[in-house]
């Protein structure tokens, strides 16, 4: 747990607090930007003795209702714990960590992460419209495979230091069926063919489908690997926003980004080769995962990706700007139809 008091408001991010968190004298703090969604976020300029010029701080959402939602899901503490305990060991480019701490309490969770300012580090943030999106999809694949291989069926989830992650599987309860129904009621006429059929099947059988997500070997997954949670440092893809960290089949991460974020024509042209490359790189790291099994998981997790996008769209602009949720849902719907996810579900239900 944290050794210093944890702030819950941006106003608590004082020079004295930063001095304790960074272990170096901080003489001036300036909030240059702040906004809130599933977390509160603030860009901070610092002055002091050998301190970074700018940092990016994550803390509880500013909105009380949103704070309660995040506490119920446990997203804030999960991300703070990742940055405190795991960020330096995962074989991925992640934001640098200056401080991370958390406390669970009856009056609400407290957590704070003082992270590298990626924009100040010269990193950029990818989008589906990028000219190099096909190369980015390949690099994402090549980053995820060794990451997943490192934790593939690890004993650390059973009786080691990752036991806290083990309960964070893929989907719980109704798997978001309530949100899917909301999207079905509100947005069906704004989404591609196949959306209604998939939504109706999912709402009727969500608990059975959620159980399917847990089948097969499990590993450590990012859990929310759409392009909005990625950055690019030079040519290397990095991963941020670790609030959905979990213990699940690795194909969840790869499918999520390819079917949710990559333009349809790029995905169609490259997805089989990318899944094959993922399997090839797992084998290099000592993990055997036959392509046929990987491809069936890819088809199944296209439904998971579709649900995640659909839930975001159902929330309007509360989680992401509305056009982002609708765009992701449209791409994920087309992907699920291309992969005959409906046929797969009908076979397995």
Secondary structure, DSSP 8 states (H G I E B T S, - for coil): --SS----SGGG--HHHHHHHHTS-EEEEEEEEEEESSSEEEEEEEEESS--SEEEEEES-SSHHHHHHHHHHTHHHHHHHHHHHTTTTSSSB---EEEEEEE--TT--EEEEEEE-TTTTT-B---TT-TTHHHHHHHHHHHHHHHHHHHTT-THHHHSTTHHHHT--S--TTTTHHHHHHHHHHHGGGS-TTHHHHHHHHHHHHHHHHHHHT-S--EEE-S--SGGGEEEETTEEEE---TT-EEE-THHHHHHHHHHTS-HHHHHHHHHHHHHHHHHHHHHTT----HHHHHHHHHHHHHHHHHHHHHHHHTTTSSS-HHHHHHHHHHHHHHHHHTTHHHHHHHH-
